[in-house]
Amino acid sequence: MGWTDGYIAVDWGTTNRRAYLIDGTGKHADEFEDGKGILSVAPLGFGDAVAEIRRRLGDKPLLMAGMVGSNRGWREAPYVSCPADLDDLAKALVWAGDREAIIPGVSYIGEGRADVMRGEEVQLLGAAAVGLVDPHALVCHPGTHNKWALLRHGKIHSFRTVMTGELFSLLKAHSILADLLQGEVEANEAFKQAAKHALYEEALTADLFAVRAGVLLGQAKKEDAATWTSGLLIGSDVRIGLSVPDGAQIHVMGRPELTRLYAAAVGQAGREAIELDGEQCFLAGIHEIAKRISH
């Protein structure tokens, strides 16, 4: 297989993909990111898409995570049930070819609900493996579909998904608030006030309409509308994430522009959140899985 000589790690999502060249020492040597997510690749076009990755980063084995393993991706990689760790993921790899392996997602069934993740598991378990998070931490992973995951003994014990990012995008594109939500979102005082309000109230759908009414009646600034709306959504998200009584250290993992917002909202709940770079966690997790490959 030649994994000891290096490989290419791919975080392949619905609308984007990011590929990293990992050399024989395990170091990150090169990378690229583009908009060729799985939705832009025809069902029979993954071979060409993979060939393009190799043209850009070298003729190496590929280890892929994310929606490429979904029922809309290249090969479906069935979910591994919670509790799940890196060994469980490595044992359940799905091979799309002799040198192309897909990491499965993780599922949870319990408490009268069901949930799934693809891609976040690599970051969560990678961070735990290299000591970036406590093995019993509560981890928030913001994105289109934010995850709140409880770790126990370094395993993903349970998790819950909140569609905050997607809701904001839908409101920005299709709602009556659309013209108010085109500005930049910042973790400023307006954001913190909105997040605190949402943390202690349960009237999100009413509060969202009030964003427009407040601007119309001169009670709020139009330039604050996007930040205030984001604060309401993220505050409601954090209220859900902290609804399980747990004194674990909170980590917020992902892109800095998102982690700083969630950390600010967590702060309004009187808790401290440690921010982690999602890319660093992904590379840690993918390398731990690569070390376990014996194919």
N, C-alpha and C positions, 0 to 999 in steps of 0.2 A: 504493500500500500504506500509506503514512503511517508508516513505521517511524521516520523522522526526527522525528516528532511524539510519539514514545513508544510503548511496547508493554508487554505483560504477559508476564513470564517465569514459567513453571510447572515446578516440580520435582515430578513426579507419579509417586508410587511405588505399591507394591502395596496398602498399607494407609493411607497418608497422602498429602496433597498440600499444597504450599506455593506460593502465588502472590505475585508481586511486581510492583508498578507501577513501571515505569522511565519517567521523564519525558524530554522532548526533549533535555535536556542529558546524558542517560545516568545521572542520579542516581536512587537508590532512594527513591521518594516514599511508598509505602504497601505493605502486605502483609497476608496472613492465612494461617493454617494450620488445617487441619481433618482429620478422619478419613476423608474421602471419596476413598480410594485407588481404583485401578482395579477391585479386587474388589467394591467396593460400587456400582459403576456398571454397569448392565446394558449388554450389547453395543450396544443401540440408544439408550442414554441419554446418550452423550457430548455430543450437541448441547445437551441440557438442562444438563448439568454445566458446559459452557463458557459457556452463557448466564448461569448463576449467577455464575461468576467475573467476567464483564463487569458484571453488576449491582452487584457489590461493589467493583470497581476501575476501571470505566470501559469505554467502547466502543473498545477498542484491539486491534491485532493480537496474536495469541498465539504465543509461541515456547516449545515444550514439550520437556522432557527426561524420561528415566526410563522406567518400565514402561508408560507410555501408548503407547510405540512398540513394545511387545512383541506377540507373537501373541495375547495376552489383552487388549490395549489397544484404542485407538480405530482406529489404522491401524498396520500393521506396517512399521517402518522397518528394512530389512535392515542387518545389521552391516557396519561398515567394518573391513577387516582391518588388523592391525598390520604395519608402523608407521603410525600415524595421527596427524594434527595437526588444527588447527582448520579449515584450508582443506578437508581431506578431509571433515570433518563438514558444513561448510556446503554443499559440492557435493552431498551425499547427503541433504539434507533431504527429508522426505516431507510433501506438502501434504494436509491433511485437508479443506481448504476454501480459499477465496481469501485468508483472513486467519489461517489456523491452520497453523503449520509444526511438524513433529516432528523432533527431532534423533536421528540413528541412534546405536545403541550401537557398541561396538568388540569385535572378536573376535581371538583368538590361537590359532594352531595351530602346534605345534612341540614338540620335546623329548618326543615320544610322548604328548602330551596336547592337549586343547582347552579353551578358556575363553572366557567372554563377560562383558561388563559393560554396564549401561545406567544413565546418570545420572552415574556417577563420572567418566566421561571429560570432562564439561564442567568439573568442578572441577579435575581434574588438569591439563588443558591451559590452563584459565583462570589457574591459579596460575603456570604456566610463562610464559604470555604477559605477565603484568604483573610478573614478576621475584620472586614470592614463593617460588619454588623454583628451584634450580639446574637448567639444562637437561639435566643428566646425573644427576639425583637418583634416589634410591630412595624411593618414596612409599608409605606405609601409609595405607589409607583404611578405618578400622574401621566396622562396622555389622553388620547381620544377616549379610551375607556380606562379610567383610573382603577387601580387595584389596591386594596387594603389586605395585606397578607400577614398572618400570624406564623412566626417560626417557632418551632419547638425542637430542641436538640439539633438545630441546623437543618431541619426538614420543613417543607411547606406543610403546615398543619391544617390550615383552612384559609380561605380568602373570600373577598366580596368585591364585585365590580360595580362601579358607579359611572354612568355614561355622561359625566360632566363635560368633557371636551367636545363630544359630539353634540350635546345640547347647545353649548355656546355657539358652535359652528352653524347649527340649524337656525338658531335665533338670529345670528348675524346675516344669514343668507336669505331667510324666508319669512321672518316674523314681522310684526308691526313695529318691533324695536330695531329693525335692520339698519335704518339710517342713523341711529344713535350709537351703533356698536362698531363703527369703522375706525375708531381711535385706538391708540396703544393702551395696553393694560399694564399698570404699574402697581407694585406692592407699597402704595403710599397710604396716607391717612384715610382717604376715601375708601380704598380697598379694605383696610382693616376695620373700619366702622361697619361696612356692609357685611363682612365676614362675621363680625361679632354679633350683628343683628340676626343673621341666619343661623348662627350656632345656637341661639337661645329662643328662636321663634320657629314655628312650623307652618309658615304661610308662604312658601316659595313662589307658587304660581300667582298668588295675589301680589307679592312684593315685586315680581317681574313686571307686571302691568303698571305698578306704581312708579317704575323708572320713567316711563313715558309721561304719565300724568304729572310727575314732579317737574319735569322739564317744561311741559306745556303751561303749567301754572306758576312758573318762576320760582319753584321751591328747590330746584336742583340745577346744577350747571350741565349744559349739554356735553361739554368736554370731559365731564366725569362719568358719563353714562356707561361707557364700556368697562371702565375700571370698577364701577359700583356693581354692575351686573355680574361681572366675573367674581367679585367678592361674595355676592349672594349665592352664586352657584357653588363656589369652592367652599364657602362656609357651611352650606348644607351638606356637601360631600364630606367634610371633616367631621360634622356631627354624626354622620352615619359611621364613619371609620372609627370614631371613639365611643360608639354606643356599647361596645362590649367592654365590661369592666376589666381593665388590664393595666397594670402599672409598668409595662415594658417600655424600654427606650424606643422612641419613635425615630425612624429614619425615613427621609424622603429622597427617592432615587429617580434620576431621569435627567432631562435636559435642564440646565441652570435656569432658563427663563420660566420654567414651570415649577421647579423645586423651590425657588424663592417665594413664589406666590403661596404655595401650600405651607411652607414653613411659617410664613407670616400669619396665615389663617390658624395654624396649629397654636401659634403663640397667643392668639386671641382667646384660645380655650385654656390658657394657663399652663400649657405644656411646651416643652422645648423639642425641636426637631433638628436632627443632624442631616445636612444635605450631602448627598453622594452623587458623583458623576455616573450616569447610566452607562456610558461607553466603557469606562474603566471596569465596571461590574460585569458587563457583557463579555469583555475580553477575558476576564478572570474565569467566568463560568465556562466559556467555550473551550478554554485551554484545559480546564479540569476534565471536561468530557473527552477531549482529544486524547488525553493521557490514558483514558480508560478503553480506547478503541483497540480491539484485537482482531478486527475483521481482516 
